[in-house]
Amino acid sequence: MKRTKIKDLLHGKEGEVLVKGWVRTRRDSKGGFSFLEINDGSCLSNIQVVADHSLPGYSAMEKQMTTGSCISVHGKLVVSQGKGQSNEVQASEIEVYGSAPVDYPLQKKRHSFEFLREIAHLRPRTNTFGAVMRVRNQLAFSIHRFFQDRGFVYLNTPIVTTSDCEGAGEMFQVTTLDPSNPPRVDGEIDYASDFFGEKTFLTVSGQLEGEIFAMALSDIYTFGPTFRAENSNTSRHLAEFWMVEPEMAFYDLDDNMDLAEEFIKYLLSEVMEHCAEDMEFFNKRIDTTKLETLKNIIDSRFERLTYSDAIHQLQKSTETFVYPVEWGFALQAEHERYLSEKVFKKPVVVFNYPEKIKSFYMKLNEGGETVRAMDVLLPNLGEIIGGSQREENYEVLLQRMKDKDLDPKEYWWYLDLRKFGSAPHSGFGLGFERLVQFVTGMENIRDVIPFPRTPKHAKF
């Protein structure tokens, strides 16, 4: 008989069924019955299995059917007589696949998230992390559907690269050379002897490569892992994280902002529709304002203001900020949240940032003081999307590279895109884990990725 998942059993029709999963709890009654709560990860809810102690072989299995054990149950699905559940399974046959002894770490119902990070191989069995991963899965699926429905081409950009997109230098190096005794020429490491013949790194972004294909296919998006060797041990930083990066030919900055707003609203609507049970859980256990916040974002038109206007709003406030508010300085999370939570009380898009604090590839505005960059800021989070219209003028881009102390020879192919059939184009990047963190209300970004990679931590 084919197995049926619990999410389908809970509202399924009465009849013979086969269910498989892990025992969450077992309660024995004096009347010769056991009540087993079974979960298979398909949904937040468990299904109750009623097992008569007279079942064949039950007495031999009884000690094995403890919390954490994995079992298979053949029986009849019936309407439950108990409160809080629609259906239950009356077992006719039970098989224990794997027992869980008394040292099973998830015996208690509540554990700290810090403790669960130490047992990352078991934490997906908890309600919280099961719900997080189902929401993460839905968001990933919806990202693909959003772009596919709009004719975008999904592109896989390289993980190993020679380019530092952001110019920050915080990259993981990839090498096969012996670190204790690398070959040298005139005292310098000879990377010509390395696997790729030159110095290579794990990528911080697929943007630059994405632009290559936008200049041929018009609308593309990447969705893959990126890496940042930033020694930050905070609740907002990971060394390995996933990025969503669309690049669109013939989009100006306004088009870019329109797409970003539509994108955010679409994803939040999708998760509220398709993960209703999990979102109710987060609204009850993690953040009691979460559903209201998401609905308000979906229903709001994002506020748009220039960086200069944002600085003016911050300077006239009576709020005490840790970081200074001056034109030419980067906006910090406290500034971004103040704008979205207290000034406008909705999402905000800040655009036209000072040229000196932004990357070389962003298009200069008239006068050269600002660039056509934009950031989408959400309440309770801050920046969720960063993007820009890209500089399509060869001479301007060349000068910008020199001004940022970048060697144009290393970006010859990127400059070629401006030499051969250049076109206006734009794009943005969204940190996927930051999105999952915002949607679920989880405080620490380590708790929204299956296996977090952070300084001094690469377990599992």
N, C-alpha and C positions, 0 to 999 in steps of 0.2 A: 504493500500500500504506500502511496506517495505521501510524504510529510506535508502538513499544512502549517504555515507560520502563524504565530499567536495573534498577530495583528488582524489576520483574516478569521481566526476562530472566534474572537471576542464578539463579533456580530454576524457569525456564520449561521447556517441552517443546522438543525439537529441531525445527527447521523453519526456513522462510524468515522473516526478520525485517527490520525497518527501525529503526535506532537513530540518534539524533541527540544531539550533545552537544559538549563542549569537550575538547580534547586535554590531558591532564595530563602525559603523558610519551610519548616515542617512542624505541624501541630498534630499531636495524637489525642484522640478522644477515648473516653472510657467505653464507648459503644462498639469498639473494635474497628475504628476507621482512622486513617491518617489523612490530613489535608495538606497537600503540597502546593506551594506557590512556585510556578515555573516561569522562567523568562528566557527568550531566545534572541533578544537584541533587536527584533523586528519592530518593537514599539516600547514605550515606557512601561505599559501595564503588564502585569503577570496574568497568567491564567491559573485557576485553581484546579488541581487534580484531586479527586476523591478516591482513595485507595482502600478497599476492604482488606482487612488483615487475613482474610481467608483466601486471597489470591494465591495461585500456585507459586511457590518459591518466595513468598513475601517475607516470611520470617528470616530467611537467609539473607535477604537484601536489606532488611530494615536498618541494620547498623551502617550500611554503606550509603543510604539515602540521607545524607546530612547536608547542611548548607554548603554550597559550592560544588556538589556532585553533579555529574552530567547523566541524564536519564532519557530513555525513550518510553513513551506511553502510548499504547493502543487502547482505545476505548470509545465511549459514546459521548458526543457533545450534546448537552442538555441545557435548558434554561436554568440558571442558578437560583437556588432558594435563598442564598445569602445576600447581604446588603453590599452595595458598591461594585457589583460585577454583573454582567449580563449573562454570560455563559460559563459553564464549567465542564470538565471532562470526568466522566465516571470510568475509572480504569478497569480494563479487563486483562491487560498484560503489561508488565513493566520490565524493562531491561536497564541495568546500570552499566553505563559505558565507562565511567570513571568516578571513583569515590573521592571525597575530600576529607582528610583527617582533621583532627581538632586544631592543628596549627594553621589551618586555612586563614589567611590574614583578614578576610572580610566577614568575620563572624558578626561583628557589631553593625548596626544600621548606619551610623554616622562616623566618618573619619575626616580628619583635616586634609585639605588639599595638599599640604606639604608632605604628609605621610604617604598619600597616594602617589605622589611623584616618585617616591622611592620604590614603589611596586608598579611601575608603568606597565608591566606585562599583565597585571590583574585589574587595574583601575577601570578598563572599559566595561567591566561587569557591574559597576556601580550605576545607579540611576543617573547621576549627574553626567558622567562621562559617556554613557550610552547616548544620552540626549544631546550632548555636545557634538558627538560624531555624526548623529543623524542630521542635525542642523547643518553641520559642515558639509555633509554629503549633498544635501538639498541645495545649498548655496552654490556648490561647485557645478552641479547639474544645471542650475538656473543661469549661471554665468555663461555656460556654453549655449544654452537655449536662447538667451538674450541676443548674443552676437550671431548665432546661426540664423535666427529668424530675420535678421537684418542684413543678411548676405555677406557677413564677414568671413574671412578665411582663417581657420585655426592654424597657427604656425608654431613649430618647435624651434626655438632659438638655442644656440649652444650653451652648455653649462661651463665648458672650458673655453677661455677667451684670453686674448692679449690686451683687450681694451678695458679701461676703467671709465665706465660711463659717467659716473658722478665726479670723478677727479678727486675723490676723498682719500684714496690710497689705502683704505682699510679693507684689503682683499686677502683671501687665502691663496697662497701660492701652490701650484701643482707642479711637481717635479719628480723625476726618477733618479736624480743625482744623489749620491751618498752625502747626506748633510754633514757628516763628520770629516769628509775628505773630498770635496767637490773639485773637479778639474778647474784650473785657473790659467789665465793668460794675462801676463803683466800685472799679476796680483788680483785681477778681477775674475769672478766666476765665469767660466766659459759655458754659456747656455746653448751654444751651438752643439754641444755634446749631449744636451738634454733630449728627452723623447720627442718634443715638438720642435726642437732646434732654436727655440727662443723662450724668453721668460713668459710663463702663462699662469693664469689664475682661475679661481671659481668666479663665475659671473655675479655682479651685483645688480644687473638689469639686462633684459633682452631688448631694450628700446632701440639701440643703434642698429642692431641686425634687423629688428622689426621694420625700421624705416626703409631698408633695402627693398623689402617685399611690398610695402605700401606704395613705393614708386613704380610698381609693376601691376599689383593686384588691387590697388585702391584702398580697400578696407581689410585690415588683418587684426588679429589679436593673439597674444601669447598668454599662456597660463602655465607657469612652471616654477621650480625651485630657484631661489637666489640666495646669495651668501654674503654676509658682512662680518669682517673680523674686527668688530667694534667691541672693546672690552667693557661692556655695559651690563651690569647685573641688576636690571630693573624689571618691573612687572610689564614693561612695554617693549622689551628688546629680545630678539632671538638671533642667533648666528646663522641659522638656516630657516628660511621662511619662503612662502609662495607669493608670487606677484601676478596680477592680471594687468596686461599692458596692451591696450588697443592703439593702433596707429592708422590715421585716416588721411588719405590724399584729398586735397581740395577743401579741407576743413579749416576755417579760421578759428580764433579764440572763442567767439560766441558759439559757433557750432560745437566746439569741444565742451564748453560749459553745459550746453543743452544736453549733450549725450551723457555727460557725467551725472547730471540730475536725474535724467530718465533711468539710467542704469541703477542708481541707488534705490529709487522708488520701486523699480521692478523687483529687485532682489528682496527687499523687505516685504513686499506684497506676496511674493512667492513663498517665503518661509512662513509667513503667518497663515497662509492657506494650506500648505502641505505639511507643516510641522506643528499643527495646532496643539496637540497634546503636550509635546515637548516644550513649546513656548509657554503654555499654561504653567508647566512645572517651573520654568525659570522665573516666571512672573510671581510665583508663590514662594519659591525657596531662595532665589538669588537677588532679584530686584523687583520689588512690587510695583514699580512704575514702568516696567519694560514694555508691556503691550501698549500702554497709553503713549509712550514716547515714540514707538515705531509707527503707530497710527497717525500721530501728529506730523511726523516727517513725511509720510506718504501723502497726506492731505495738504501739506504746505507748499507754497512756491518758494524756492530757495532765495534768500536775500543775496543780492550781488552788490559789492562795493569795492572800490579800488583800495590798494594797499594804503595810499595816502589818507583816504577817508577812514580806514580802519585805525590808523595811527591817531587820527584826530579823535575818534570815538574813545580810544583808550586813554588819551592824554586828558580829556575833559572829565573822565570818571573820577570818583572819590575812592576807588578801590586801591588797596596797597598791593603792588606787584613785587615779586621777588626780583624779576629781571627788568632792566630799564626799558622804557618805551620811548624810542627815538627813531625818527625817520632814517632808514638805512640799516637798521638792526632787524634780524630775523624775528618773526613772531614766535613766541614760546607757547607751550600747551596752555598755560594759565591765561594768556592773552586770547588764544583761540576759543577757549571755553567761555571766557567772559563775554566775548562777542556773540556766540551762539546761544548761551544760556541766559544771559542777563540783559543784553542790549536788544537783540532781535527775537530771542526765545524760539528759534527755529534754525535749520541749517543755513549756513552762510558760505558764499563763494567769494573769496578775496582774490583780486587779479591785479595785474600790472605792478609787479614787484621791482624793487631796485635792481639794476643790472649787476651790481657788485656782489650781491649775495645769492645769485642764481647761476645755474650751469651755462656752459659755453654755447650749447645748442639752441638756446631759447631766442626767439626773434626779438630784435630790438624795436622798441617803439620810436616814433619820431622824436628827435632830440637826443636819443641815446642814453637817457638817464634810467629808463625802466625797460623791462622786457615783458612780453605777452605770456606771462606765467599765471597759473591759477591754482588755488588750493580749495578743496571742499572741506568745510568744518562742520562737525556734528556735535550737538549737545551731549555732554557727559563723556566726550571722547577727545575732540579736537580734530586734527587733520585726518581724513580718511582717504582722500585722493589728492595727488599732486600731478600737475600736467602743464602743458604749454603749447603754443604754436611754435613750430620749429623754424629756425632760421634757414631760409631757402636760397639766400644770396651768397654766392661763392666768396666774394671779396670780404663781405662783412663777417662771415663765419671764419674765414682764415684769420682775420684780425682778432676776432674774439678768442680763438685758440691761443694766439700769441700773447694776448693780454692775460690769459689765465695760465701762462707758462706751460702750455701743452705743446708737444712736438707735432706739427702738422704731418710729418712723414709717417707717424704712427696711425694717422687717421686719413691716409690718402684715399682710401675707398669711400669713406664717408664724405670727403670733399668732392669726389667724382660724382656723387649723386646730385650735387649742385652744379656740376659742370655739364652733365649730359641729361638734358630734359628735366631740369629742376621744376618743382611744382610746390605751391603752398600746401602745407600739411601740418597736422596737429596730433597729439596723443596724450595719454595720461597713464598713471600707474596707481593701482589699488593694492595695498597690502592685505592679502587674504585673511591671515590670522587676526589682524586688527578688526576686520569686518566681522569675523566669527565672534570675537571678543565683545564687540559692540552689541551684536544681535542677541547673544546669550546673557550678557551682563556679567560674565566671568571677570574677576578682577585681575587675574594674572594670565598673561599671554601664554605662559607655559602650559596652561590647562585647556588650550583650545587646539593644540596640535598633538598628533599621536605620540611623537617622540621628540621632546624639546631638546635643541642643541644650544647650549649657553656656555659662557666661560667656565672651564673646569668641569664640564658635564657633557659626556657623550655616551652615556649608558644606553643599553637596550638598542 
